[in-house]
Amino acid sequence: MPVIESAFEPAWWLPGHHPPTLWPSLFRRRPALPGLQRERVELPDGDFLDLSWHGEEQAPIVMLLHGLEGSLDSHYARPLLKALADAGYLACMMHFRGCSGEPNRLPRSYHSGDSAELQTITEHIRHSRKQPVHAIIGFSLGGNVLLKWLGEQGAAAGIHRAMAVSVPFLLDQAADRLDQGFSRLYQKHLLDSLKKKYREKFRHMPSPLGVDLDQIRNFRQFDEQITAPLHGFAGADDYYRRCSCRQFIPGIRVPTLILHDRYDPFMWPHTVPEEDELPEKVVLELAEGGGHAGFVCNAGCGYWTDRRLLEWLAQA
């Protein structure tokens, strides 16, 4: 399918690409979710993942994958779970290892290529709930994981729809972009969170790595010294090469919508796939003024991501 121009109209009072990125994180209301249920999934390697469920049992299941250092408290999470439940879906938030408020048990953590984790959880849901996952939406890192998994699985993915938002298609380029200009603010915020989590976990177990966190200044250094060795990669370049989702997109066989701001401050405009890389069932919707995972609509119309997801699901 072709690249399409988005009908998204950005909020006039959030000009550029940094304000719409920052505004939702600072000011978006996170609704209460009465009846929210939590489920702990024990993994084959002795670790665990936590799921949060909201909606009517036996309704079609829509999974949500968060971004780097995201959680149920991410600005998009609770509003999207509520919107899905109100629309008649059973929403499921999958927390990556260590992101649900409790350190995971193993030295390893999570990373942008954790597609095996997604496969484990979709199989768990199919067996435990006696129904397959209907659709999945992934944000940023979660979008990279989702597109990688979809490309790996092809027709065997077993879901009806997918949507990926603000995806870092090429991890090396995203790392370089976040070390430039104002985008260093996002890098610092995320690195501070990652370092804090690392320190908290390894207060309770010995770390297999001899690293000085205070000397790590950017994502490349963090991925070279921590992400790569903890997860079996030869280094940051090997991690980026093997886990960037752009190379997997041609293998996708599930109807998939990719929503992206051309000038997303987490990557370069040329990071986005070309039209000839998109298979028949993938739509790349390009917008301007959405920022990174922001997409605040003009004239009090809410958030474009939520509206587009419900429209996309309705087409299934």
MITORMAR-549442 format. One record per residue (C-alpha): x, y, z negated; residue in one letter; residue number from 1. Coordinates in steps of 0.001 Angstrom, whole numbers, always signed. Example, Ala and Ser with C-alpha at 12.3 -4.5 7.8 and 13.67 -1.06 7.14 Angstrom:
<X +12300	Y -4500	Z -7800	residu A	num 1>
<X +13670	Y -1060	Z -7140	residu S	num 2>
END
This chain:
<X +0	Y +0	Z +0	residu M	num 1>
<X +1193	Y +3568	Z +557	residu P	num 2>
<X +2498	Y +6159	Z -1826	residu V	num 3>
<X -430	Y +8427	Z -2699	residu I	num 4>
<X -680	Y +11973	Z -3991	residu E	num 5>
<X -2365	Y +12089	Z -7387	residu S	num 6>
<X -5577	Y +14030	Z -7971	residu A	num 7>
<X -4167	Y +14928	Z -11395	residu F	num 8>
<X -4439	Y +18628	Z -12226	residu E	num 9>
<X -1980	Y +19548	Z -14983	residu P	num 10>
<X -2909	Y +21811	Z -17866	residu A	num 11>
<X -2085	Y +25356	Z -16762	residu W	num 12>
<X -884	Y +26202	Z -20259	residu W	num 13>
<X +1817	Y +23491	Z -20149	residu L	num 14>
<X +3990	Y +24629	Z -17233	residu P	num 15>
<X +6970	Y +22655	Z -16000	residu G	num 16>
<X +7844	Y +19133	Z -17100	residu H	num 17>
<X +9115	Y +19435	Z -20666	residu H	num 18>
<X +6001	Y +21044	Z -22268	residu P	num 19>
<X +3619	Y +18261	Z -21087	residu P	num 20>
<X +6139	Y +15688	Z -22330	residu T	num 21>
<X +6383	Y +17224	Z -25796	residu L	num 22>
<X +2806	Y +18400	Z -26364	residu W	num 23>
<X +1082	Y +15000	Z -26797	residu P	num 24>
<X +3754	Y +13744	Z -29193	residu S	num 25>
<X +3319	Y +16806	Z -31372	residu L	num 26>
<X -376	Y +17606	Z -31119	residu F	num 27>
<X -2443	Y +14743	Z -29687	residu R	num 28>
<X -4996	Y +13410	Z -32165	residu R	num 29>
<X -4569	Y +9761	Z -33124	residu R	num 30>
<X -8088	Y +8426	Z -33824	residu P	num 31>
<X -8873	Y +5999	Z -36613	residu A	num 32>
<X -9573	Y +2476	Z -35393	residu L	num 33>
<X -12103	Y +823	Z -37725	residu P	num 34>
<X -11836	Y -2932	Z -37594	residu G	num 35>
<X -8294	Y -2954	Z -36221	residu L	num 36>
<X -6876	Y -6448	Z -36633	residu Q	num 37>
<X -3220	Y -7381	Z -36874	residu R	num 38>
<X -1741	Y -10681	Z -35793	residu E	num 39>
<X +1783	Y -11986	Z -36361	residu R	num 40>
<X +3094	Y -14340	Z -33692	residu V	num 41>
<X +5902	Y -16640	Z -34787	residu E	num 42>
<X +8454	Y -17053	Z -31998	residu L	num 43>
<X +10409	Y -20211	Z -31056	residu P	num 44>
<X +13721	Y -18661	Z -32167	residu D	num 45>
<X +12454	Y -18006	Z -35709	residu G	num 46>
<X +11620	Y -14345	Z -35198	residu D	num 47>
<X +8189	Y -12719	Z -34882	residu F	num 48>
<X +6152	Y -10207	Z -32890	residu L	num 49>
<X +3166	Y -8242	Z -34182	residu D	num 50>
<X -9	Y -7612	Z -32189	residu L	num 51>
<X -2769	Y -5092	Z -32965	residu S	num 52>
<X -6284	Y -5875	Z -31713	residu W	num 53>
<X -9259	Y -3540	Z -31290	residu H	num 54>
<X -12610	Y -4276	Z -29648	residu G	num 55>
<X -15202	Y -6993	Z -29319	residu E	num 56>
<X -14095	Y -10611	Z -29363	residu E	num 57>
<X -14514	Y -12454	Z -26047	residu Q	num 58>
<X -14382	Y -9206	Z -24068	residu A	num 59>
<X -11796	Y -9025	Z -21261	residu P	num 60>
<X -8350	Y -8533	Z -22817	residu I	num 61>
<X -6204	Y -5543	Z -21844	residu V	num 62>
<X -2674	Y -5434	Z -23263	residu M	num 63>
<X -641	Y -2309	Z -23957	residu L	num 64>
<X +3182	Y -2226	Z -23955	residu L	num 65>
<X +4806	Y +772	Z -25630	residu H	num 66>
<X +7946	Y +2664	Z -24703	residu G	num 67>
<X +11361	Y +2884	Z -26357	residu L	num 68>
<X +10912	Y +3149	Z -30131	residu E	num 69>
<X +7152	Y +3261	Z -29632	residu G	num 70>
<X +4486	Y +1738	Z -31844	residu S	num 71>
<X +820	Y +1989	Z -32727	residu L	num 72>
<X +1601	Y +5581	Z -33751	residu D	num 73>
<X +2778	Y +6595	Z -30262	residu S	num 74>
<X +599	Y +9424	Z -28961	residu H	num 75>
<X -991	Y +7261	Z -26255	residu Y	num 76>
<X -1541	Y +4083	Z -28285	residu A	num 77>
<X -4528	Y +4616	Z -30580	residu R	num 78>
<X -6432	Y +6810	Z -28090	residu P	num 79>
<X -6000	Y +4187	Z -25388	residu L	num 80>
<X -7018	Y +1297	Z -27640	residu L	num 81>
<X -10167	Y +3232	Z -28563	residu K	num 82>
<X -10944	Y +4144	Z -24948	residu A	num 83>
<X -10567	Y +512	Z -23878	residu L	num 84>
<X -12765	Y -791	Z -26702	residu A	num 85>
<X -15419	Y +1847	Z -25973	residu D	num 86>
<X -15387	Y +737	Z -22323	residu A	num 87>
<X -16080	Y -2886	Z -23272	residu G	num 88>
<X -12569	Y -4362	Z -23374	residu Y	num 89>
<X -10660	Y -6121	Z -26130	residu L	num 90>
<X -7475	Y -4071	Z -26436	residu A	num 91>
<X -4216	Y -5621	Z -27631	residu C	num 92>
<X -1096	Y -3636	Z -28512	residu M	num 93>
<X +2100	Y -5698	Z -28338	residu M	num 94>
<X +4900	Y -4382	Z -30539	residu H	num 95>
<X +8382	Y -5266	Z -29383	residu F	num 96>
<X +10661	Y -6793	Z -32020	residu R	num 97>
<X +11229	Y -4464	Z -34946	residu G	num 98>
<X +8731	Y -1835	Z -33769	residu C	num 99>
<X +5747	Y -2652	Z -35998	residu S	num 100>
<X +7150	Y -1088	Z -39158	residu G	num 101>
<X +9137	Y -4095	Z -40403	residu E	num 102>
<X +12645	Y -5144	Z -39317	residu P	num 103>
<X +12713	Y -8333	Z -37266	residu N	num 104>
<X +14583	Y -11311	Z -38681	residu R	num 105>
<X +17358	Y -11800	Z -36134	residu L	num 106>
<X +20323	Y -9588	Z -35201	residu P	num 107>
<X +18888	Y -9176	Z -31692	residu R	num 108>
<X +16252	Y -6513	Z -31136	residu S	num 109>
<X +14395	Y -5606	Z -27907	residu Y	num 110>
<X +15420	Y -4066	Z -24610	residu H	num 111>
<X +14123	Y -2829	Z -21251	residu S	num 112>
<X +14272	Y -6260	Z -19610	residu G	num 113>
<X +12416	Y -8287	Z -22253	residu D	num 114>
<X +10084	Y -9925	Z -19736	residu S	num 115>
<X +10456	Y -13363	Z -21374	residu A	num 116>
<X +8855	Y -11850	Z -24481	residu E	num 117>
<X +5865	Y -10722	Z -22426	residu L	num 118>
<X +5539	Y -14181	Z -20899	residu Q	num 119>
<X +5556	Y -15749	Z -24375	residu T	num 120>
<X +2780	Y -13463	Z -25593	residu I	num 121>
<X +538	Y -13854	Z -22527	residu T	num 122>
<X +820	Y -17638	Z -22925	residu E	num 123>
<X +97	Y -17366	Z -26656	residu H	num 124>
<X -3026	Y -15299	Z -26009	residu I	num 125>
<X -4251	Y -17685	Z -23322	residu R	num 126>
<X -3953	Y -20645	Z -25665	residu H	num 127>
<X -5111	Y -19011	Z -28906	residu S	num 128>
<X -7959	Y -16933	Z -27454	residu R	num 129>
<X -9038	Y -19481	Z -24825	residu K	num 130>
<X -8983	Y -16812	Z -22133	residu Q	num 131>
<X -6247	Y -15174	Z -20045	residu P	num 132>
<X -5117	Y -11578	Z -20302	residu V	num 133>
<X -7210	Y -9521	Z -17886	residu H	num 134>
<X -4845	Y -6566	Z -17428	residu A	num 135>
<X -1691	Y -4963	Z -18837	residu I	num 136>
<X -556	Y -1333	Z -19033	residu I	num 137>
<X +3036	Y -421	Z -19861	residu G	num 138>
<X +4574	Y +2940	Z -20737	residu F	num 139>
<X +8187	Y +3860	Z -19949	residu S	num 140>
<X +10345	Y +959	Z -21269	residu L	num 141>
<X +7165	Y -1132	Z -21511	residu G	num 142>
<X +6410	Y -256	Z -17892	residu G	num 143>
<X +9860	Y -1437	Z -16852	residu N	num 144>
<X +9304	Y -4724	Z -18700	residu V	num 145>
<X +5877	Y -5086	Z -17076	residu L	num 146>
<X +7036	Y -4478	Z -13487	residu L	num 147>
<X +10021	Y -6789	Z -13955	residu K	num 148>
<X +7742	Y -9537	Z -15303	residu W	num 149>
<X +5206	Y -9062	Z -12502	residu L	num 150>
<X +7959	Y -9348	Z -9882	residu G	num 151>
<X +9403	Y -12451	Z -11516	residu E	num 152>
<X +6023	Y -14154	Z -11841	residu Q	num 153>
<X +4592	Y -13226	Z -8463	residu G	num 154>
<X +1231	Y -14908	Z -7880	residu A	num 155>
<X +1679	Y -16911	Z -11102	residu A	num 156>
<X +1319	Y -13826	Z -13345	residu A	num 157>
<X -2293	Y -14774	Z -14015	residu G	num 158>
<X -3687	Y -11283	Z -14640	residu I	num 159>
<X -6125	Y -9253	Z -12529	residu H	num 160>
<X -4682	Y -5735	Z -12792	residu R	num 161>
<X -1619	Y -3872	Z -14028	residu A	num 162>
<X -644	Y -244	Z -14534	residu M	num 163>
<X +2776	Y +1224	Z -15303	residu A	num 164>
<X +3331	Y +4810	Z -16442	residu V	num 165>
<X +6540	Y +6882	Z -16330	residu S	num 166>
<X +8797	Y +3924	Z -15556	residu V	num 167>
<X +12632	Y +4265	Z -15609	residu P	num 168>
<X +13013	Y +2288	Z -12381	residu F	num 169>
<X +16836	Y +2355	Z -12476	residu L	num 170>
<X +18170	Y +2195	Z -16021	residu L	num 171>
<X +21621	Y +3537	Z -15208	residu D	num 172>
<X +20140	Y +6635	Z -13586	residu Q	num 173>
<X +17761	Y +7139	Z -16504	residu A	num 174>
<X +20683	Y +6930	Z -18950	residu A	num 175>
<X +22608	Y +9520	Z -16926	residu D	num 176>
<X +19598	Y +11842	Z -16587	residu R	num 177>
<X +18930	Y +11790	Z -20336	residu L	num 178>
<X +22490	Y +12957	Z -20940	residu D	num 179>
<X +21861	Y +16163	Z -18939	residu Q	num 180>
<X +20473	Y +19549	Z -19972	residu G	num 181>
<X +17312	Y +19798	Z -22074	residu F	num 182>
<X +16690	Y +16061	Z -21669	residu S	num 183>
<X +19419	Y +15505	Z -24248	residu R	num 184>
<X +16759	Y +16447	Z -26801	residu L	num 185>
<X +14827	Y +13271	Z -25978	residu Y	num 186>
<X +18039	Y +11247	Z -25989	residu Q	num 187>
<X +18994	Y +12523	Z -29447	residu K	num 188>
<X +15537	Y +11831	Z -30870	residu H	num 189>
<X +15497	Y +8266	Z -29544	residu L	num 190>
<X +19110	Y +7538	Z -30490	residu L	num 191>
<X +18523	Y +8805	Z -34024	residu D	num 192>
<X +15569	Y +6415	Z -34319	residu S	num 193>
<X +17567	Y +3480	Z -32918	residu L	num 194>
<X +20488	Y +4162	Z -35244	residu K	num 195>
<X +18222	Y +4458	Z -38273	residu K	num 196>
<X +16571	Y +1153	Z -37418	residu K	num 197>
<X +19975	Y -497	Z -36922	residu Y	num 198>
<X +21189	Y +685	Z -40325	residu R	num 199>
<X +17999	Y -437	Z -42068	residu E	num 200>
<X +18120	Y -3930	Z -40597	residu K	num 201>
<X +21774	Y -4560	Z -41225	residu F	num 202>
<X +21514	Y -3508	Z -44835	residu R	num 203>
<X +19798	Y -6864	Z -45319	residu H	num 204>
<X +21950	Y -9062	Z -43088	residu M	num 205>
<X +25520	Y -8960	Z -41790	residu P	num 206>
<X +25922	Y -7231	Z -38439	residu S	num 207>
<X +27711	Y -9246	Z -35755	residu P	num 208>
<X +29075	Y -5991	Z -34303	residu L	num 209>
<X +31836	Y -3723	Z -35504	residu G	num 210>
<X +30485	Y -356	Z -34359	residu V	num 211>
<X +30692	Y +3176	Z -35681	residu D	num 212>
<X +27219	Y +4590	Z -35092	residu L	num 213>
<X +28412	Y +8127	Z -35733	residu D	num 214>
<X +30638	Y +7898	Z -32652	residu Q	num 215>
<X +27795	Y +6892	Z -30332	residu I	num 216>
<X +26644	Y +10020	Z -28499	residu R	num 217>
<X +24504	Y +8790	Z -25595	residu N	num 218>
<X +22537	Y +5843	Z -24264	residu F	num 219>
<X +25402	Y +4442	Z -22215	residu R	num 220>
<X +27542	Y +4158	Z -25316	residu Q	num 221>
<X +24684	Y +2644	Z -27330	residu F	num 222>
<X +23896	Y +113	Z -24616	residu D	num 223>
<X +27574	Y -744	Z -24113	residu E	num 224>
<X +28308	Y -1257	Z -27797	residu Q	num 225>
<X +24969	Y -2519	Z -29153	residu I	num 226>
<X +22232	Y -3419	Z -26645	residu T	num 227>
<X +24471	Y -5448	Z -24334	residu A	num 228>
<X +26365	Y -7575	Z -26895	residu P	num 229>
<X +23266	Y -8206	Z -29031	residu L	num 230>
<X +21308	Y -9507	Z -26035	residu H	num 231>
<X +23861	Y -11457	Z -24030	residu G	num 232>
<X +24900	Y -8912	Z -21397	residu F	num 233>
<X +28501	Y -8337	Z -20325	residu A	num 234>
<X +28156	Y -4596	Z -20882	residu G	num 235>
<X +25905	Y -1621	Z -20187	residu A	num 236>
<X +26360	Y -1858	Z -16406	residu D	num 237>
<X +25443	Y -5552	Z -16434	residu D	num 238>
<X +22387	Y -4795	Z -18571	residu Y	num 239>
<X +21262	Y -1980	Z -16286	residu Y	num 240>
<X +21839	Y -4038	Z -13145	residu R	num 241>
<X +19928	Y -7103	Z -14332	residu R	num 242>
<X +17042	Y -5346	Z -16090	residu C	num 243>
<X +16131	Y -2387	Z -13861	residu S	num 244>
<X +12643	Y -3110	Z -12534	residu C	num 245>
<X +12969	Y -1462	Z -9104	residu R	num 246>
<X +14556	Y -4581	Z -7586	residu Q	num 247>
<X +11620	Y -6724	Z -8800	residu F	num 248>
<X +8805	Y -4567	Z -7391	residu I	num 249>
<X +8788	Y -6229	Z -3918	residu P	num 250>
<X +7839	Y -9520	Z -5604	residu G	num 251>
<X +4665	Y -8198	Z -7271	residu I	num 252>
<X +1464	Y -9951	Z -6157	residu R	num 253>
<X -991	Y -8465	Z -8693	residu V	num 254>
<X -2851	Y -5196	Z -7912	residu P	num 255>
<X -629	Y -2680	Z -9696	residu T	num 256>
<X -865	Y +1085	Z -10095	residu L	num 257>
<X +2319	Y +3013	Z -10880	residu I	num 258>
<X +1687	Y +6545	Z -12173	residu L	num 259>
<X +4714	Y +8816	Z -12052	residu H	num 260>
<X +5665	Y +12488	Z -12209	residu D	num 261>
<X +8100	Y +13329	Z -9400	residu R	num 262>
<X +10116	Y +15459	Z -11814	residu Y	num 263>
<X +9885	Y +13236	Z -14885	residu D	num 264>
<X +12608	Y +14614	Z -17197	residu P	num 265>
<X +13756	Y +11078	Z -18086	residu F	num 266>
<X +15061	Y +10358	Z -14564	residu M	num 267>
<X +15869	Y +11832	Z -11157	residu W	num 268>
<X +13377	Y +12238	Z -8279	residu P	num 269>
<X +15420	Y +9797	Z -6179	residu H	num 270>
<X +15086	Y +7121	Z -8890	residu T	num 271>
<X +11556	Y +6413	Z -7606	residu V	num 272>
<X +11112	Y +3516	Z -5118	residu P	num 273>
<X +10688	Y +4251	Z -1424	residu E	num 274>
<X +7417	Y +3371	Z +288	residu E	num 275>
<X +8963	Y +439	Z +2174	residu D	num 276>
<X +9858	Y -1181	Z -1170	residu E	num 277>
<X +6218	Y -1407	Z -2226	residu L	num 278>
<X +4407	Y -4689	Z -1515	residu P	num 279>
<X +820	Y -4823	Z -333	residu E	num 280>
<X -812	Y -4704	Z -3763	residu K	num 281>
<X +1275	Y -1958	Z -5381	residu V	num 282>
<X +143	Y +1681	Z -5333	residu V	num 283>
<X +2588	Y +4404	Z -6329	residu L	num 284>
<X +687	Y +7505	Z -7444	residu E	num 285>
<X +2945	Y +10564	Z -7569	residu L	num 286>
<X +1952	Y +13630	Z -9569	residu A	num 287>
<X +3528	Y +16915	Z -10604	residu E	num 288>
<X +3278	Y +18506	Z -14032	residu G	num 289>
<X +2631	Y +15323	Z -15991	residu G	num 290>
<X +5999	Y +15138	Z -17677	residu G	num 291>
<X +7103	Y +11843	Z -19183	residu H	num 292>
<X +4030	Y +9841	Z -20289	residu A	num 293>
<X +2158	Y +13101	Z -20891	residu G	num 294>
<X -320	Y +13838	Z -18089	residu F	num 295>
<X -2406	Y +16380	Z -19990	residu V	num 296>
<X -5314	Y +17381	Z -17754	residu C	num 297>
<X -6468	Y +20898	Z -17011	residu N	num 298>
<X -9709	Y +22428	Z -18326	residu A	num 299>
<X -10101	Y +20187	Z -21370	residu G	num 300>
<X -10463	Y +16973	Z -19378	residu C	num 301>
<X -8292	Y +14916	Z -21690	residu G	num 302>
<X -5466	Y +12712	Z -20488	residu Y	num 303>
<X -5136	Y +11501	Z -16917	residu W	num 304>
<X -3546	Y +8161	Z -17849	residu T	num 305>
<X -6606	Y +7057	Z -19817	residu D	num 306>
<X -8993	Y +8052	Z -17031	residu R	num 307>
<X -6932	Y +6394	Z -14303	residu R	num 308>
<X -6572	Y +3163	Z -16261	residu L	num 309>
<X -10334	Y +2822	Z -16719	residu L	num 310>
<X -10912	Y +3654	Z -13032	residu E	num 311>
<X -8269	Y +1138	Z -11987	residu W	num 312>
<X -9748	Y -1594	Z -14185	residu L	num 313>
<X -13226	Y -917	Z -12823	residu A	num 314>
<X -11993	Y -1737	Z -9323	residu Q	num 315>
<X -11003	Y -5279	Z -10326	residu A	num 316>
END
